[in-house]
Amino acid sequence: MNLLASQTCVEIRQEIGWTEKRIVETKFDIHLFENQLTVKDDVFPLTSIFDISYRKKPETDAMGFLYIHTDKGVRTFYIKEDAYSLVSAYRKLKSDRPELR
């Protein structure tokens, strides 16, 4: 399979110790291939994805959201970097292949 685009996402969780509360950020990548999109251990066939979009303020440290619209609902992910390359690669792939429309 040929990797078309990838996007780094952030998972945020809080840990509470004896005297402190910590916010832990873990990074992972979303990979777009010719027939599927992979997120950690989940695999989404491109035929089950309706659209990919994102919203992020232009500030460098701003947290944004990446939305994957599937036939099972919308999956939302936190992002710190612009997701333009992933979204544009998906939309180009969708426009080139009629079975994905």
N, C-alpha and C positions, 0 to 999 in steps of 0.2 A: 504494500500500500504506500502511496505517495502522500507525505505530509504537506498540506496546502497552507495551513496557518495554525498558530497556537496563541493562547492568551493565558497570562498568569492571573490567577484569582487568589483571594485571601479568605481563609476561614478564621473567624474570630470566636474565641471562647473565654469565659472567665473562670479562673481558679481561685478558690478561697482557702488560704492557709490559716494557721493559728492566729496570726496578727495582721495579715494583709490580704488584699484582694489584687490579683494580677490579671491582666488582659494578655492572652497569648494569641499571637497571629501565626498561622501556618499557611505557607504558600503551596499551591498546586497548579498544574497546567491543564487547560482544555485544548485538545488537539482535533483539528478538522482534517479528515481524510476524504478521499473521493467518494466513499460510500457510507461513511459513518462519522459521528462526533463522539469522542471519548472524554469522560469526566471521571477522574479517579478510576473506580471499578465499574462505572456505568458506561454502557455503550448505547448510543442512540442511532439507529439507521436514519439516513437522510430523508427517507420517505416518511418518517414519523415526525419530522420537524417542519413546522409551518413558517417560522421566521426566527431570526436572531436580531436583537436590538440591544442598545445600551444607553445609559444616561450617566453623565459625569460632568461635574463642574470643571472649569479650566484650571483651577488652582492645582499646584503640584501635589500637595499633600491631601487633597480632597478624595474622599471615598466615593466610588461610583457603583452602579449596578449593571450587571449583564443579564439579559433576559433571554431564555431559550424557550420558545413557544412550541410545545409538542402536542401530540394527540392525547397525551395523558395529563396535560396541564402546563403551567408556566413554571420553569425552574429559574430561580434567582440566585445570582452569585455576586459577591463583593469584588470590586476591582479597584486598583490604584493607578493603573495605566490605561490609556486610551485603547479601546477595542475596535478601532476602525479597520485594521487589517483583517481581523477575523470576520467581521460583519461584511466587508466588501468581498472577501474571498467566497463566503457563503452565497452572497447574492449573485456573484458572477457564475458560480457553479449552478445555482438554481436557474438562472436565465439561459445557460448553455444546454441544460438537460430538461427536456419537456416533461419527463416522468416525475420531476420534483415540483412542478408548478401546481 
